[in-house]
């Protein structure tokens, strides 16, 4: 079996190590990488002319000037790939679904590049069910029976990915605000935090507040929150983004 990974940035390197390379070894296949912007990809190919059984797309969808996701690289790569199944891991908006090849699936990644990424014991597969089943079979070769698969359509998988990031951005913003309240009344935020996370309805992820940056500033949230707003004009998420942007600006001014 021949596998291809397109995109070998920060997330791509993590996925290569934790998912794609183990799959290739388990199925006794070959894994190739394609990224013109990275010189030292493992088993690198310089073009997309060869045929592959499965291609994983992990290229960047950075923020455009209007806040929307720049999907040009994803669309360009998907058009050039010659593969039986194309699995898009890059976060994409719903408005490009009709431009994707018929053999493309969307399977959001939750790896992250910070200590807050967590350990996701499940895989979301959006698209044609028979193609999704083929990808599930690959993951079964490296996961045990406790691993969960969620099969759905591409649009649902996309919104679920954006919704998770929006929730985390909102959670960080909320706890940063509580930390500000604690300062105003002269109490310790950590004491309040410890009480809150003892409630089973509130888990501890994304509840640390950092003195030097009381806001979210991760690569994924910085691009995905504006992209969500660009697509859906959500009042709540717009407010979260505005609060976070203002906090960043104020901390920068205070540190000058």
C-alpha positions in Angstrom: 0.0 0.0 0.0 1.3 3.4 -1.0 0.4 6.4 1.3 1.1 10.0 0.8 1.2 12.9 3.2 0.9 16.4 1.8 2.1 19.1 4.2 4.8 18.6 6.8 4.5 21.7 9.0 4.1 21.6 12.8 0.8 19.6 12.7 1.9 17.5 9.8 5.0 16.4 11.6 2.9 15.4 14.7 0.5 13.4 12.5 3.4 11.8 10.7 4.9 10.5 13.9 1.7 9.6 15.8 -0.6 8.3 13.0 0.6 8.0 9.4 4.0 6.4 9.9 2.6 3.8 12.4 -0.2 3.0 10.0 2.3 2.5 7.1 4.4 0.2 9.3 1.3 -1.8 10.4 0.0 -2.4 6.9 3.5 -3.0 5.6 3.1 0.0 3.2 5.2 2.9 2.1 4.6 6.5 3.3 5.8 9.4 1.2 5.7 13.1 2.0 5.2 16.1 -0.2 5.9 19.7 0.9 7.8 22.1 -1.4 8.3 24.4 1.6 10.1 21.9 3.8 13.5 20.6 2.7 13.9 17.6 5.0 10.6 15.7 4.8 11.0 11.9 5.3 10.8 9.9 2.1 10.1 13.1 0.2 8.6 13.3 -3.3 8.9 16.4 -5.4 5.7 16.1 -7.4 2.2 14.6 -7.2 2.3 12.5 -10.4 2.4 9.1 -8.8 -0.6 7.0 -7.8 -1.3 6.4 -4.1 -3.9 4.3 -2.3 -4.5 7.0 0.3 -3.4 10.6 0.5 -3.5 12.7 3.7 -3.7 16.5 3.2 -2.2 18.4 6.1 -1.4 21.7 4.4 -1.9 25.1 6.0 -5.2 27.0 5.8 -3.9 30.3 7.2 -6.0 33.4 7.8 -6.7 35.7 4.9 -6.8 39.5 5.2 -10.6 39.3 5.7 -10.4 36.6 8.4 -11.5 33.8 6.2 -9.5 30.6 5.8 -7.1 30.6 2.8 -8.0 27.2 1.2 -6.2 27.8 -2.1 -3.4 25.3 -1.2 -5.9 22.6 -0.1 -7.9 22.9 -3.3 -4.8 23.0 -5.5 -3.3 19.9 -3.9 -6.5 18.0 -4.0 -6.9 18.6 -7.7 -3.4 17.3 -8.4 -3.4 14.2 -6.1 -3.8 10.9 -7.8 -5.2 8.7 -5.1 -8.0 6.3 -4.4 -9.0 8.2 -1.2 -8.0 11.7 -0.2 -8.3 12.4 3.5 -8.3 16.2 4.3 -6.9 16.9 7.8 -6.5 20.6 7.2 -9.4 22.7 8.7 -11.6 23.9 5.9 -14.8 26.0 5.6 -18.1 24.5 4.5 -18.3 26.7 1.4 -15.6 24.8 -0.5 -17.2 21.3 -0.2 -18.6 21.3 -3.7 -15.1 22.1 -5.0 -13.6 19.0 -3.5 -13.0 15.8 -5.5 -15.7 13.1 -5.0 -13.2 10.8 -3.3 -12.3 13.4 -0.7 -13.1 13.0 3.0 -12.7 15.4 5.9 -11.2 14.0 9.1 -10.4 16.8 11.5 -7.2 16.6 13.5 -7.1 17.4 17.2 -3.4 17.0 17.8 -2.5 20.6 18.4 0.9 22.1 19.1 0.5 23.1 22.7 0.3 21.3 26.0 -3.5 21.7 25.9 -4.0 19.4 22.9 -5.2 16.5 25.0 -5.4 12.8 24.0 -8.3 12.1 21.6 -9.3 8.5 21.6 -11.5 8.8 18.5 -11.5 9.6 14.8 -14.1 11.7 12.9 -14.6 10.6 9.3 -16.9 12.8 7.1 -17.8 11.8 3.6 -18.7 8.7 1.5 -19.2 5.8 4.0 -17.4 3.2 1.9 -14.4 5.4 1.7 -14.6 6.2 5.4 -14.7 2.5 6.2 -11.4 2.1 4.3 -9.7 4.7 6.4 -11.2 3.2 9.6 -9.6 -0.1 8.6 -6.2 1.6 8.5 -6.6 3.1 12.0 -7.7 -0.2 13.3 -4.2 -1.5 12.6 -2.8 0.9 15.2 -5.6 1.3 17.7 -7.5 -1.1 20.0 -11.2 -1.7 20.6 -11.5 1.3 22.9 -10.9 3.6 20.0 -14.1 5.2 18.6 -15.1 6.1 15.0 -17.7 8.7 14.2 -19.0 8.5 10.7 -20.8 11.5 9.3 -21.0 13.8 6.3 -18.3 16.3 5.4 -20.3 19.4 6.5 -21.1 18.0 10.0 -17.4 17.0 10.5 -16.3 20.6 9.5 -18.8 22.3 11.8 -17.8 20.0 14.7 -14.2 20.9 14.3 -14.9 24.6 14.3 -17.3 24.2 17.2 -14.7 22.6 19.4 -12.2 25.4 18.7 -14.8 28.0 19.3 -15.7 26.4 22.6 -12.1 26.3 23.8 -11.6 29.9 22.8 -14.7 30.9 24.8 -13.5 28.8 27.8 -10.1 30.5 27.8 -11.7 33.9 27.5 -14.1 33.1 30.3 -11.4 32.0 32.8 -9.2 35.0 31.9 -12.1 37.2 32.8 -12.6 35.4 36.1 -8.9 35.9 36.8 -9.5 39.7 36.3 -12.4 39.6 38.7 -10.1 37.9 41.3 -7.5 40.7 40.9 -10.2 43.4 41.4 -11.4 41.9 44.7 -7.9 40.9 45.9 -8.2 37.1 46.0 -6.2 34.3 44.4 -7.5 33.1 41.0 -6.0 29.6 41.6 -8.2 29.1 44.7 -11.3 30.0 42.7 -10.2 27.8 39.8 -9.6 24.8 42.1 -13.2 25.1 43.4 -14.7 25.4 40.0 -12.9 22.4 38.4 -14.0 20.2 41.3 -17.5 20.5 39.8 -17.9 17.5 37.5 -19.6 19.7 34.9 -16.4 21.8 34.5 -13.2 20.0 33.5 -9.8 21.5 34.1 -8.6 21.8 30.5 -7.8 25.4 29.3 -8.3 26.9 32.8 -4.7 28.0 33.5 -4.4 31.8 33.2 -0.9 33.1 32.5 0.2 36.5 33.9 2.1 37.5 30.8 -0.6 36.5 28.3 -4.1 36.2 29.7 -5.6 35.3 26.4 -5.5 32.5 23.8 -2.8 32.8 21.2 -2.4 29.4 19.5 -1.9 28.9 15.8 -5.2 27.0 15.4 -7.4 29.4 17.4 -5.9 32.5 15.9 -7.0 31.4 12.4 -10.0 29.2 13.0 -12.0 31.7 15.2 -11.9 34.4 12.6 -12.7 31.8 9.9 -15.8 30.7 11.8 -16.9 34.3 12.2 -16.4 34.9 8.5 -18.6 31.9 7.7 -21.4 32.2 10.3 -21.2 35.7 11.8 -21.8 34.3 15.3 -22.5 37.1 17.8 -21.0 35.1 20.7 -17.8 34.1 19.0 -17.4 37.6 17.5 -17.5 38.9 21.1 -15.0 36.3 22.3 -12.7 37.3 19.4 -13.0 41.0 20.1 -12.3 40.5 23.8 -9.3 38.4 23.1 -7.9 40.9 20.5 -8.4 43.8 22.9 -6.6 41.9 25.7 -3.6 41.2 23.4 -3.5 44.8 22.4 -3.7 46.1 26.0 -0.9 43.7 27.2 1.3 44.9 24.3 0.7 48.5 25.3 1.3 47.8 29.0 4.6 46.2 28.2 6.0 49.1 26.1 
